[in-house]
Amino acid sequence: MIKYDSQNEIRLLERALGNIKNFNDHFVAYNTEFLGTSTNDRFIIKGKNTQDADCLNEICFGYDMYDQLHLLGVYVTTSGIKFASTELVMGVYGYWLVTLPQKKKKSM
C-alpha cells in the first residue's frame, strides 16, 4: 500500500514547477515502472545501455521500490527506449522504464 507524504508531494510539485519555469522542461504524464538502481550511468534496459542517452527536457513522476514518489528526468536511448532517472541519494541513481499508452485502433 502506498503511503502518501503530503510534504514530499508539495516539495516535488514545487521543484517540477521550477524546472518548467527555469529549464524549459515539460511535464508529461508517463506510465513508469521502477527498474532498479545504479551508482553510474551505465544501466542496462532491454539490453541497451543508458550511457549515451539524450535528455528530452521532459519530467514525470514515478514510484520506487519503497512506494516513494520521485520527480524524474526523461531520456531516450539511441535505440529509442524511453526511460526516466533521478538521483535517489548521493551517488545512487534510480531508473524507470517509461511506457506510452497503447493507441486505439480506428474502427471502420
Buried (B, 14 or more C-beta within 10 A) or exposed (E): EEEEEEEEEEEBEEEBEEBBEEEEBEBBEBEBEBBEBBEEBEBEBEEBBBEEBEEBEBBBBBBBEEEBBBBBBBBBBEEEBBBBBBEBEEEEBBBBBBEEEEEEEEEE
